[in-house]
Every structure is written in C-alpha cells, then in structure tokens.
Amino acid sequence: MSKSLKFLAACVVILILSPLASAEFINQTDIGLYNTGVDASGIPLADDAIDPHWLLSGSGTAEDSGPDAVVTREAGGFPIGPWLLDDADPASAWITPAADTNGPGATDGTAIYEFSTVFTTPIGGTLIVTGSQSADNSVVGVSIDGIEGSYAPVGFNTFGDFSITAEITGTEHVLSFLVVNGIGEANPDGPIGL
C-alpha cells in the first residue's frame, strides 16, 4: 500500500510501500503527524502555547530541556524577524524550549535539542519521508525510529530539504529532528527553535 501526505516541521511527503500496493493519498492527521506549532485542525497555535504533538529533550547543556515544546509566533516579536515568518501554506509555527525562545548552548556544538513527534502507520514496510526544515542554529540530524536520514544544513532564515528512507516494522513511529544551539557563537546561550 502506498500512501502520501504533506507535513511541515517542515513539508513532508510520506510513502509507505508494500508488495502489490497501489498509490493512495492520505491526510497527515489521519496518522497523527502534525506540523510544528499547530492544533489538531492544523491551525497555528497562539504565541507561547504548548505544542500538543511535539516533545522536546536534550543532551549536553540542553539536557534538562522539555518535555514541552513552546510555540513561537510573529506576534511575539524577536527572534522572528531574522527567523522565517509564520508559515501559512501549509500552516506551521516555530517551536522552542521556552516562551523567550532561549536555551542553553555550547560553542563546541554539544548542546543538542531533540524535537520529536509520534505517529502511526497502518502497516510496516518502506517509509520514505521528504520535506523541508529550518532551525536555529541548525538541524544536525533527522531520523525515524532512529534510522538516520539526510538533510541540507541551513539556518533560521531559509528552508532546507531533508529525506529519510527507512524499513519500518510495527505501526507506531517517532520522527525526530536534532537541533544544535550556540555552536561557534561568542554567547552560546540564546534563541533555539525548529
């Protein structure tokens, strides 16, 4: 069975392939996959709301972060301005560790934030996820169920592509983005978001 959908943590297309399957489009929310910063209807949440679909954890100086991912919108001001503006098509919003968007960083790149979401598929098989992402400082890893994908390292003022191809089993899966904060900066603590 092939399925396709669009998603924004970034924009994502998912294909689930199994023997003798035909292509079929599905709604991303049917499998519990939501853009960052939106409610169950796909409408962006208010500035400083808690994203109900995405969780946050960390390692290095980011270790005590989460589990809440806080929504950051244009209405809240800085750092949106250098960060990409709120996205309307498809709708999404930035998610961060705190209402002020700041989080611990490290100049050597060891402050890693993991933004993750759980979704379900009707079957196992080959799962292909492609899309776009933007992050401050930048994405340093993307995976499904721990299977690494590829990504274009970009900052917070443009979108970069990513892609994951994974042989999956079962029906519950975790999509994760690893974001570094403070690498190479004189003041490593500061805004961090996906």
C-alpha positions in Angstrom: 0.0 0.0 0.0 1.4 3.4 -0.9 0.4 6.5 1.0 1.4 10.1 0.5 1.0 13.2 2.7 2.3 16.7 3.2 3.7 17.9 6.5 5.7 20.8 7.8 8.2 20.7 10.6 8.8 21.2 7.5 6.9 20.0 4.4 6.9 16.2 4.3 5.7 13.6 1.9 5.4 10.0 3.3 5.2 6.9 1.1 4.5 3.5 2.7 5.3 0.7 0.2 4.4 -2.9 0.4 4.1 -5.7 -2.2 1.3 -5.4 -4.8 0.3 -1.9 -3.5 -1.3 1.0 -5.3 -0.7 4.6 -4.6 -3.2 6.3 -2.3 -3.2 9.8 -0.8 -4.0 10.2 2.9 -4.4 13.1 5.3 -1.4 13.5 7.5 -3.6 14.0 10.6 -5.1 10.6 9.9 -1.9 9.0 11.1 -1.2 11.7 13.8 1.5 13.6 12.0 1.2 17.3 12.6 3.2 20.4 11.5 5.1 22.2 14.2 3.1 24.7 16.2 -0.5 23.7 15.1 -3.6 22.3 16.8 -5.4 19.1 15.8 -7.2 21.0 13.0 -3.9 22.3 11.5 -4.4 25.8 12.7 -1.4 27.6 14.2 -1.5 27.8 18.0 -1.1 31.1 19.9 2.3 32.5 20.8 3.6 30.8 23.9 1.2 27.9 23.7 2.4 24.3 24.3 2.5 22.2 21.1 0.4 19.1 21.9 2.1 17.0 19.2 5.8 17.7 19.6 8.1 16.9 22.6 11.5 18.3 23.5 14.5 16.7 25.1 18.2 17.4 25.0 21.8 16.4 25.6 24.9 18.3 26.7 23.9 21.7 28.2 20.4 21.1 26.7 19.9 18.0 28.9 17.2 19.5 31.2 15.1 20.8 28.3 11.4 19.8 27.7 9.3 17.9 27.6 7.1 20.8 26.4 7.8 22.5 23.1 6.6 26.1 23.2 5.1 27.7 20.2 6.7 31.0 19.0 4.8 33.2 16.6 5.5 36.5 14.8 3.2 38.3 17.3 5.8 37.5 20.0 8.5 39.5 18.2 12.2 38.7 18.3 13.7 36.3 17.1 11.1 36.1 14.4 12.3 38.8 12.1 15.6 37.2 11.4 13.8 33.8 11.8 11.4 32.9 9.0 8.0 34.4 9.4 4.9 32.3 10.3 4.1 29.9 7.5 0.6 29.8 6.1 0.8 27.1 3.4 0.9 24.6 4.9 0.3 26.3 8.3 3.1 25.9 10.9 4.9 27.8 13.6 8.3 27.7 15.3 8.7 25.5 18.4 11.2 26.3 21.1 12.2 25.3 24.6 10.8 28.4 26.4 8.5 31.4 25.8 11.5 33.7 25.4 12.9 31.1 22.8 16.3 30.9 24.6 18.0 27.8 25.7 21.5 26.7 26.9 24.1 26.4 24.1 27.7 25.3 23.7 30.3 26.8 21.4 31.6 23.2 20.6 28.1 22.1 19.3 27.4 19.7 22.2 24.1 21.5 23.2 21.7 19.3 21.2 17.9 19.6 21.3 15.7 16.8 20.1 12.3 17.7 18.8 10.2 14.6 18.2 6.6 13.5 17.4 4.9 10.1 17.4 2.7 9.0 14.5 1.1 5.7 13.4 1.1 3.9 10.1 -1.4 1.2 9.1 1.4 -1.2 8.1 5.1 -1.6 8.1 7.3 -1.5 5.0 9.5 1.0 3.3 8.8 4.5 4.6 10.1 7.5 2.7 9.8 10.9 4.2 11.0 14.1 2.4 10.4 17.7 3.2 11.8 21.0 4.4 13.1 22.3 7.7 14.5 25.4 9.3 16.2 25.7 12.7 18.3 27.9 14.9 21.3 27.2 14.9 20.7 24.3 12.5 19.5 20.7 12.2 22.3 18.2 12.8 20.2 15.1 12.4 16.8 13.8 11.3 15.5 10.2 11.8 12.5 7.9 12.0 12.7 5.3 14.7 16.5 6.0 15.0 17.1 5.4 11.3 19.1 8.4 10.0 18.1 10.5 7.0 19.9 13.2 5.1 19.4 17.0 5.3 20.6 20.3 4.0 22.3 22.2 6.9 20.6 25.6 6.9 20.0 28.3 9.5 16.9 30.1 10.6 16.2 32.3 7.6 15.5 29.7 4.9 14.2 26.2 4.4 16.5 23.2 3.7 15.4 19.8 2.4 15.6 16.5 4.3 14.9 12.9 3.4 14.6 9.6 5.3 14.1 6.2 3.8 13.5 3.5 6.4 12.4 -0.1 6.6 9.9 0.0 9.4 8.1 -2.6 11.4 5.0 -2.1 13.6 2.7 0.8 13.4 4.0 3.4 15.9 6.9 5.6 14.9 9.0 8.6 16.1 10.1 11.4 13.8 13.0 13.3 15.3 15.0 16.4 14.5 18.2 17.2 16.3 19.0 20.9 16.5 22.3 22.4 17.8 22.4 25.6 19.8 25.4 28.0 20.3 28.0 26.4 18.0 30.7 28.8 17.2 29.0 31.8 18.9 30.6 34.1 21.4 27.5 33.8 23.6 26.3 30.3 23.1 23.1 30.7 25.2 20.4 32.2 23.1 17.4 31.5 20.7 16.9 27.9 19.6 14.0 26.6 17.6 12.7 24.3 14.9 
